[in-house]
Amino acid sequence: MLQRSDQLDKVDQYRRREARKKASVEARLKAAIQSQLDGVRTGLSQLHTALVDVKEIQSSLGDVSKDWRQSINTIESLKDVKDAVVQHSQLASAVENLKNIFSVPEIVASTQQLIEQADLLQAHRKLMELESSRDDLMYEQFRMDSRNTRDMQLINIYFEDVQGLSDELAKQLWMVLQRAMGTVRKDPTMLVSAVRIIEREEKIDRRMVDRKKQTGFIPPGRPKRWKDKMFQVLEGTVSTRIEGTQAVTREADKMWLVRLLEIMRKYVLDDLIVVRNLMVQCFPPHYNTFDRFFSLYHCAVSTRVTELAAEELEANEIVSLLTWVLNTYKSSEMMGHPELRAECDVNTLEPLLPQEVVDELLSNYIQTFTSNITGWLRKALETDKKDWQKETEPEADQDGFYQTTLPAIVFQMFEQNLQVAAQIDGDFREQVLKLCLKQMNFFLLRYREEVVVFKEEHLRDRQLPQCYVQYMIAIINNCQTFRESINSLKRKYSANPEHTDSDAAIEKTLNEVAKEGCQYLLDEVFLDLENHLTELLTRKWLGGSHAVDTICVTVEDYFNDFNKIKNPFNQEMTGEALRRVVVEYLKAVMQKRVTFKNADERRDGAERMIKEAEQFRFLFQKLSAGEDTDRLCGAIAAIAEVFKLTDPTLLYLEVSTLVSKYPDIREEHVQALLAVRGDASREMRQMIVGTLNENRAPPLGFAQPIFRNIPVPNIAMTTMTTMTSMATAKLLK
């Protein structure tokens, strides 16, 4: 059983099977021992009763022996009279039947010849003459002297060939009945003759049984019960025909069971149509021939499929068997065929397999399917992981979106198994669908883990794999394809449209995988932008850096690939990219990398910020970042207006305008802005912040915060950073 490692999964199944066999053997042993004990107890009771009866008989025999000794002389004196009576009776019977007695050998030979020529009706007529002569002689002998066994034996010996003729004729009849299906097509008169002979014998049996009740005499070989034997032969013929349908074995043909079931279906249907159209006319109406054959075939098929169910069937064989048993058998292709429908009601048939056997087969299939689908999904994921390392881009669908073959492979497996399950019944289809969704949830969790590993391996060497971005896009698109395929499966195979916990878990995992994939791609973008983002709001930037130009070009270049991401993740990712760019820009402002020394620097810096805000707005409108573009880019422009203001006395109004537009700005943000501006004294900063805190109005409506997660370094850290920058500059100089 355990020749390969993948068979270890079946150890529990083997153990349970052996345990069931052991329990069955123990139960049979107990039953056998109990039966023997009961038999011994009954035997002892009967022996005791027999002993008492023997003693009574012994006493009675003593009395009889005593009476017989007293009357022996009387019996001896009547012996001559008795012999004369017997002789007279024999002579009278002999004279009466002399003609028939002398012709017996000739009739026997003629009957034998007729049987060999298959002239069954004539042979049976002569056989009845012989049996009638023998039976009449025996009856007269029995009536005259029933205790004269010697003369009875003499008659029986003289007519001994008659019994042989009867047996030979019976063999011919059984042969005709065994070939009934073929005979009725070629020569139905042969079958009709056989049935007529059996009917005659049934009448003779009834007459002889009735005479026995009156006289106590019955001829040898009676009752023949050929009618019962006929039905036994027909039943054996049907069973043999069903059992002979297996032409191949599993070793010779993997589709052996399908072939067997199809052959069985064809044989049964063809035979029952022959019975209905031809054979019914060959039997008396009171035989209910069609109903009898219908029942015989049903029992034979039931026995055969029960034997098949007891074998160690594979998963596909279990489905083939159950589909045939539960659907095909009663369908119009077999027992419910239009030519048979008028004669029988398939709904009255007993199930071919007991429900417990069906449940056990379904349970075995579920266990095997669970094991198989786990292996299939594991292999599919391993294949997909190998594709991630390719040096060529993934394939695109008809709309140009990147994708891998993983969703198609997974849902092709699900589809095939659900189609198979649907052939059995709706409840089992729902059960398999739930199992598929459950396994899908486990698979997606593993998929998520592998995506994380894929990302981490790439971060260790960003040159590998070469198509990291494209395959991460394909992974994100796969999530959308998975969602659409799951919904399609549910619409097609589920009668219950309600949203289950399993659906929610799958939806959650898919969203997490897709959003994390988008995050990984944005991380990739911002790793390339890191050096350029650090130039923002520095002296280099103030002197004319092209950092924002490079940022826009890099983002646009990446988003040419990101256009291969399906919605809604494409749009969400574009919006998130804009937010991160703006947040990084605002972080640069809040980190106080530069402090404006005079009004000209403030003006130049503010104009540059406004220009760059417009660059971001133009870029992300081009990328369709969404309705939030103006608000996000407007935050940079609003801060630029604070820097651009030339009259410090109006600074509070400008800052309050900024705070009203972006109410998530904190006190430390305002402090940082005023510090970057460079011309606001500490007292002015404290006054502005204090007044803002007193007059801050609660936010109206809902707007996604921008400044909430933007940190502001403390003064000590800022000083240290400035000193470090100055020292680095001196060293470089």
MODAJO-V213956 format. One record per residue. RES is the residue in one small letter. PHI is phi in whole degrees, -180 to 180 (999 if undefined). OMEGA is omega in radians with two decimals (none if undefined). Layout:
RES;PHI;OMEGA / RES;PHI;OMEGA
This chain:
m;999;-3.03 / l;-113;-3.14 / q;-102;-3.14 / r;-130;-3.05 / s;-65;-3.11 / d;-72;3.10 / q;-83;3.10 / l;-63;3.13 / d;-64;-3.08 / k;-97;-3.10 / v;-61;3.13 / d;-62;3.13 / q;-65;3.11 / y;-63;-3.11 / r;-62;3.13 / r;-64;-3.13 / r;-63;3.13 / e;-66;3.10 / a;-64;3.11 / r;-65;3.13 / k;-63;-3.13 / k;-63;3.13 / a;-62;-3.14 / s;-65;3.13 / v;-63;3.14 / e;-62;3.14 / a;-64;3.14 / r;-67;3.11 / l;-62;3.12 / k;-61;-3.13 / a;-64;-3.13 / a;-65;-3.14 / i;-64;3.12 / q;-62;3.13 / s;-63;3.12 / q;-65;3.12 / l;-62;3.11 / d;-62;3.13 / g;-64;3.12 / v;-63;-3.14 / r;-62;3.12 / t;-64;-3.14 / g;-61;3.12 / l;-62;3.12 / s;-63;-3.13 / q;-69;3.09 / l;-62;3.11 / h;-63;3.12 / t;-64;3.14 / a;-62;3.13 / l;-61;3.12 / v;-64;-3.13 / d;-64;-3.14 / v;-61;3.13 / k;-65;3.11 / e;-66;3.14 / i;-64;3.12 / q;-58;3.12 / s;-67;-3.13 / s;-66;3.12 / l;-63;3.08 / g;-62;3.12 / d;-67;-3.14 / v;-63;3.14 / s;-60;3.14 / k;-64;3.14 / d;-65;-3.11 / w;-64;3.13 / r;-64;-3.12 / q;-74;-3.06 / s;-105;-3.05 / i;-66;-3.12 / n;-67;-3.13 / t;-67;-3.12 / i;-65;-3.13 / e;-63;-3.10 / s;-73;-3.12 / l;-99;-3.05 / k;-62;-3.11 / d;-65;3.12 / v;-65;-3.13 / k;-62;-3.14 / d;-62;-3.14 / a;-67;3.13 / v;-64;-3.13 / v;-63;-3.12 / q;-63;3.14 / h;-66;-3.14 / s;-64;3.13 / q;-63;-3.12 / l;-65;3.14 / a;-66;3.12 / s;-65;-3.12 / a;-63;-3.14 / v;-63;-3.09 / e;-67;-3.05 / n;-108;-3.04 / l;-60;-3.10 / k;-62;-3.13 / n;-66;-3.08 / i;-64;-3.11 / f;-69;-3.09 / s;-92;-3.09 / v;-59;-3.12 / p;-59;3.14 / e;-65;-3.14 / i;-67;3.12 / v;-61;-3.13 / a;-64;3.14 / s;-64;-3.14 / t;-65;3.12 / q;-61;-3.14 / q;-67;3.12 / l;-64;3.11 / i;-65;3.13 / e;-65;3.12 / q;-85;3.14 / a;64;3.02 / d;-89;-2.91 / l;-70;-3.11 / l;-65;3.11 / q;-65;3.11 / a;-62;-3.13 / h;-70;3.11 / r;-62;3.13 / k;-69;3.10 / l;-62;3.11 / m;-63;3.09 / e;-63;3.14 / l;-62;-3.12 / e;-65;3.13 / s;-65;3.11 / s;-62;-3.14 / r;-61;-3.06 / d;-67;3.12 / d;-66;3.11 / l;-61;-3.13 / m;-65;-3.13 / y;-66;3.11 / e;-63;3.13 / q;-64;3.14 / f;-65;-3.11 / r;-68;-3.13 / m;-80;-3.10 / d;-155;-3.06 / s;-68;-3.10 / r;-92;-3.12 / n;-87;-3.10 / t;-72;-3.10 / r;-63;-3.13 / d;-70;3.06 / m;-61;3.14 / q;-65;3.13 / l;-62;3.11 / i;-65;-3.10 / n;-63;3.12 / i;-67;-3.12 / y;-63;-3.11 / f;-101;-3.04 / e;-64;3.13 / d;-68;-3.12 / v;-66;3.13 / q;-63;3.09 / g;-63;3.08 / l;-62;3.13 / s;-62;3.14 / d;-66;-3.14 / e;-66;3.10 / l;-64;3.13 / a;-61;3.12 / k;-59;3.12 / q;-64;3.12 / l;-64;-3.12 / w;-66;3.11 / m;-66;3.10 / v;-62;-3.12 / l;-69;3.10 / q;-64;3.13 / r;-101;-2.99 / a;-58;-3.09 / m;-62;3.10 / g;-80;-3.10 / t;-63;-3.05 / v;-68;3.10 / r;-78;-3.03 / k;-92;-3.05 / d;-144;-3.09 / p;-64;-3.13 / t;-64;3.10 / m;-64;3.12 / l;-68;3.11 / v;-62;3.12 / s;-62;3.14 / a;-61;-3.13 / v;-67;3.12 / r;-63;3.12 / i;-62;-3.13 / i;-64;3.11 / e;-64;3.09 / r;-60;-3.12 / e;-64;3.10 / e;-64;3.11 / k;-64;3.13 / i;-64;3.10 / d;-57;-3.12 / r;-64;-3.14 / r;-65;-3.13 / m;-68;3.12 / v;-65;3.11 / d;-64;-3.14 / r;-67;3.12 / k;-63;3.13 / k;-63;-3.10 / q;-89;-3.00 / t;-112;-3.08 / g;87;-3.11 / f;-104;3.01 / i;-142;-3.09 / p;-65;3.10 / p;-64;3.13 / g;85;3.11 / r;-106;-0.11 / p;-78;-3.12 / k;-75;3.14 / r;55;-3.13 / w;-68;3.12 / k;-65;3.09 / d;-62;3.13 / k;-64;3.13 / m;-60;-3.13 / f;-67;3.07 / q;-66;3.13 / v;-65;3.12 / l;-63;3.11 / e;-63;3.10 / g;-64;3.11 / t;-64;3.12 / v;-63;-3.13 / s;-61;3.14 / t;-63;-3.13 / r;-67;3.13 / i;-70;-3.11 / e;-68;-3.10 / g;-87;-3.11 / t;-81;-3.09 / q;-80;-3.10 / a;-94;-3.09 / v;-135;3.11 / t;-114;-3.14 / r;-60;-3.12 / e;-64;-3.10 / a;-86;-3.06 / d;-153;-3.14 / k;-63;-3.14 / m;-97;-3.06 / w;-59;-3.07 / l;-70;3.11 / v;-62;3.12 / r;-64;-3.13 / l;-60;-3.10 / l;-65;3.13 / e;-68;3.10 / i;-63;3.13 / m;-61;3.12 / r;-59;-3.10 / k;-66;3.14 / y;-61;-3.09 / v;-62;-3.11 / l;-63;-3.13 / d;-61;-3.11 / d;-65;-3.11 / l;-68;3.07 / i;-66;3.07 / v;-64;3.12 / v;-59;-3.09 / r;-66;-3.00 / n;-87;-3.02 / l;-122;-2.96 / m;-71;3.14 / v;-57;-3.11 / q;-73;-3.10 / c;-91;-3.10 / f;-117;3.08 / p;-61;-3.10 / p;-58;-3.06 / h;-71;3.08 / y;-74;-3.05 / n;50;-2.96 / t;-57;-3.07 / f;-64;3.14 / d;-60;-3.12 / r;-67;3.13 / f;-66;3.11 / f;-58;3.11 / s;-67;3.13 / l;-62;3.14 / y;-66;3.12 / h;-62;3.14 / c;-65;-3.13 / a;-65;3.12 / v;-65;3.12 / s;-60;3.10 / t;-62;-3.10 / r;-68;-3.12 / v;-71;3.05 / t;-65;3.07 / e;-63;3.12 / l;-65;-3.13 / a;-65;-3.12 / a;-78;3.13 / e;-79;3.11 / e;-81;-3.07 / l;-86;3.03 / e;-80;-3.04 / a;-60;-3.13 / n;-67;3.11 / e;-72;3.08 / i;-61;-3.14 / v;-65;3.13 / s;-60;-3.12 / l;-66;-3.10 / l;-67;3.10 / t;-62;3.13 / w;-66;-3.08 / v;-68;-3.00 / l;-87;-3.05 / n;-120;-3.04 / t;-63;-2.99 / y;-58;-3.09 / k;-96;-3.09 / s;-80;3.14 / s;-70;3.11 / e;-83;-3.09 / m;-142;-3.03 / m;-70;3.10 / g;-95;-3.13 / h;-60;-3.11 / p;-53;-3.12 / e;-74;-3.14 / l;-103;-3.00 / r;-61;-3.11 / a;-71;-3.06 / e;-95;-3.06 / c;-151;3.09 / d;-114;-3.07 / v;-65;-3.12 / n;-70;3.13 / t;-86;-3.12 / l;-70;3.02 / e;-70;3.11 / p;-59;3.11 / l;-64;3.14 / l;-122;3.04 / p;-60;-3.09 / q;-61;-3.14 / e;-66;3.09 / v;-69;3.10 / v;-60;3.14 / d;-62;-3.14 / e;-66;3.10 / l;-64;3.12 / l;-63;3.11 / s;-63;3.11 / n;-62;3.13 / y;-64;-3.13 / i;-61;3.13 / q;-63;-3.13 / t;-66;-3.12 / f;-64;3.12 / t;-61;3.12 / s;-64;-3.11 / n;-66;-3.06 / i;-69;3.05 / t;-63;3.11 / g;-65;3.13 / w;-61;-3.11 / l;-65;3.13 / r;-63;3.14 / k;-66;3.14 / a;-62;3.14 / l;-68;3.11 / e;-62;3.10 / t;-64;3.13 / d;-65;3.11 / k;-62;3.10 / k;-64;3.12 / d;-65;-3.11 / w;-62;-3.09 / q;-90;-3.09 / k;-67;3.11 / e;-92;3.11 / t;-111;-3.13 / e;-68;3.09 / p;-68;3.12 / e;-70;3.08 / a;-117;3.10 / d;-80;-3.06 / q;-66;3.12 / d;-96;3.09 / g;89;-3.14 / f;-87;3.11 / y;-64;3.09 / q;-161;2.99 / t;-114;-3.09 / t;-83;-3.05 / l;-58;-3.14 / p;-58;-3.13 / a;-64;-3.14 / i;-65;-3.09 / v;-61;-3.04 / f;-81;2.96 / q;-68;3.07 / m;-62;3.13 / f;-61;-3.09 / e;-61;-3.12 / q;-61;-3.11 / n;-70;3.10 / l;-71;3.06 / q;-62;3.11 / v;-66;-3.13 / a;-63;-3.14 / a;-65;3.12 / q;-70;-3.11 / i;-83;3.01 / d;-167;-3.07 / g;-66;-3.13 / d;-63;-3.14 / f;-68;3.08 / r;-61;3.10 / e;-62;-3.14 / q;-64;3.13 / v;-67;3.11 / l;-62;3.11 / k;-61;3.13 / l;-65;3.11 / c;-61;-3.13 / l;-67;3.10 / k;-64;3.11 / q;-66;3.11 / m;-64;3.12 / n;-64;3.09 / f;-61;-3.12 / f;-63;-3.12 / l;-66;3.07 / l;-64;3.08 / r;-66;3.12 / y;-60;3.13 / r;-62;3.13 / e;-61;-3.13 / e;-68;3.09 / v;-66;3.10 / v;-63;3.11 / v;-62;3.11 / f;-58;3.13 / k;-66;-3.10 / e;-66;3.09 / e;-64;3.11 / h;-67;-3.11 / l;-67;3.10 / r;-70;3.06 / d;-147;-3.00 / r;-71;3.08 / q;-82;-3.10 / l;-126;-0.25 / p;-72;-3.05 / q;-65;-3.09 / c;-109;-3.12 / y;-57;-3.09 / v;-62;-3.09 / q;-65;-3.13 / y;-76;3.03 / m;-67;3.05 / i;-62;3.13 / a;-62;3.12 / i;-64;3.11 / i;-62;3.12 / n;-65;3.10 / n;-59;3.13 / c;-61;3.11 / q;-66;3.11 / t;-65;3.07 / f;-57;-3.12 / r;-62;-3.13 / e;-64;-3.13 / s;-68;3.12 / i;-63;3.11 / n;-62;3.12 / s;-65;3.11 / l;-62;-3.12 / k;-65;3.12 / r;-63;-3.03 / k;-83;-2.97 / y;-118;-3.12 / s;-113;3.06 / a;-89;-3.10 / n;-114;-3.08 / p;-80;-3.07 / e;-66;3.14 / h;-83;-3.08 / t;-100;3.09 / d;-62;3.12 / s;-63;3.10 / d;-62;-3.14 / a;-63;3.14 / a;-65;3.12 / i;-64;3.14 / e;-61;3.14 / k;-63;-3.11 / t;-64;3.13 / l;-62;3.12 / n;-63;-3.14 / e;-66;3.13 / v;-62;-3.10 / a;-66;-3.10 / k;-69;3.07 / e;-65;3.07 / g;-61;3.08 / c;-61;3.13 / q;-63;3.13 / y;-63;3.12 / l;-67;3.09 / l;-65;3.06 / d;-60;3.11 / e;-63;3.12 / v;-62;-3.03 / f;-77;2.96 / l;-66;3.09 / d;-73;-3.11 / l;-90;-2.97 / e;-56;-3.11 / n;-65;-3.12 / h;-75;3.10 / l;-67;3.14 / t;-72;3.09 / e;-80;-3.06 / l;-65;3.08 / l;55;3.04 / t;-118;3.10 / r;-63;3.09 / k;-63;3.11 / w;-62;-3.12 / l;-65;3.14 / g;-81;3.09 / g;119;3.12 / s;-77;3.07 / h;-102;-3.07 / a;-60;-3.10 / v;-66;3.09 / d;-59;3.13 / t;-65;3.12 / i;-60;-3.11 / c;-64;3.14 / v;-63;-3.12 / t;-65;3.14 / v;-62;-3.12 / e;-64;3.12 / d;-64;3.10 / y;-63;-3.06 / f;-75;2.95 / n;-64;3.02 / d;-77;-3.09 / f;-66;3.06 / n;-65;3.10 / k;-83;3.09 / i;-91;-3.13 / k;-74;2.99 / n;-74;0.16 / p;-86;-3.03 / f;-69;3.11 / n;-62;-3.12 / q;-66;3.12 / e;-61;-3.10 / m;-68;3.11 / t;-63;3.10 / g;-62;3.14 / e;-67;3.10 / a;-63;3.09 / l;-59;-3.12 / r;-60;-3.11 / r;-67;3.10 / v;-63;-3.13 / v;-65;-3.13 / v;-62;3.12 / e;-63;3.10 / y;-64;-3.14 / l;-67;3.05 / k;-61;3.12 / a;-61;3.10 / v;-65;-3.05 / m;-70;3.13 / q;-78;3.04 / k;54;3.12 / r;-68;3.13 / v;-138;3.03 / t;-123;-3.10 / f;-68;-3.06 / k;-90;-3.09 / n;-154;-3.08 / a;-65;-3.14 / d;-64;3.11 / e;-65;3.11 / r;-62;3.14 / r;-65;-3.13 / d;-62;3.13 / g;-63;-3.14 / a;-65;3.13 / e;-64;3.09 / r;-63;3.13 / m;-63;3.14 / i;-65;3.12 / k;-63;-3.12 / e;-70;3.05 / a;-61;3.10 / e;-67;3.08 / q;-61;3.12 / f;-63;-3.12 / r;-63;-3.13 / f;-63;-3.12 / l;-62;-3.02 / f;-80;2.94 / q;-68;3.07 / k;-63;3.13 / l;-87;3.13 / s;59;-3.10 / a;-75;3.10 / g;115;-3.04 / e;-70;-3.05 / d;-81;-3.05 / t;-60;-3.09 / d;-62;-3.09 / r;-67;-3.11 / l;-67;3.14 / c;-67;3.10 / g;-65;3.10 / a;-64;3.11 / i;-66;-3.14 / a;-64;3.14 / a;-64;3.09 / i;-66;3.10 / a;-61;3.11 / e;-65;3.08 / v;-64;3.13 / f;-70;-3.02 / k;-76;-3.07 / l;-58;-3.10 / t;-96;-3.10 / d;-100;-3.10 / p;-61;-3.11 / t;-69;3.12 / l;-94;-3.07 / l;-63;3.14 / y;-60;-3.13 / l;-62;-3.13 / e;-67;3.13 / v;-67;3.12 / s;-64;3.06 / t;-64;3.10 / l;-61;-3.12 / v;-66;3.13 / s;-67;3.11 / k;-75;-3.08 / y;-128;-3.00 / p;-68;3.13 / d;-85;3.05 / i;-67;-3.13 / r;-98;-3.12 / e;-59;-3.10 / e;-68;3.06 / h;-64;3.13 / v;-62;3.11 / q;-59;-3.12 / a;-64;3.13 / l;-62;-3.13 / l;-67;3.11 / a;-68;3.11 / v;-66;3.13 / r;-57;2.96 / g;90;-3.08 / d;-115;-3.14 / a;-97;3.12 / s;-70;3.14 / r;-62;-3.13 / e;-63;3.14 / m;-64;3.14 / r;-62;-3.13 / q;-65;3.13 / m;-64;-3.12 / i;-65;-3.12 / v;-65;-3.14 / g;-63;3.14 / t;-64;3.12 / l;-62;-3.13 / n;-64;3.14 / e;-72;-3.03 / n;-104;-3.10 / r;-64;3.12 / a;-89;3.10 / p;-65;-3.11 / p;-65;3.11 / l;-103;3.12 / g;71;-3.13 / f;-118;3.04 / a;-143;-3.12 / q;-64;-3.08 / p;-66;3.12 / i;-113;-3.00 / f;-90;-2.98 / r;-56;-3.04 / n;-101;3.10 / i;-90;-3.11 / p;-79;3.06 / v;-125;3.14 / p;-66;3.13 / n;-74;-3.02 / i;-64;-3.12 / a;-61;3.12 / m;-64;3.14 / t;-64;3.13 / t;-61;-3.13 / m;-63;3.13 / t;-63;3.13 / t;-62;-3.14 / m;-64;3.13 / t;-62;3.13 / s;-65;3.14 / m;-65;3.13 / a;-63;3.13 / t;-63;-3.14 / a;-63;3.12 / k;-63;-3.14 / l;-61;-3.14 / l;-65;3.13 / k;-66;none
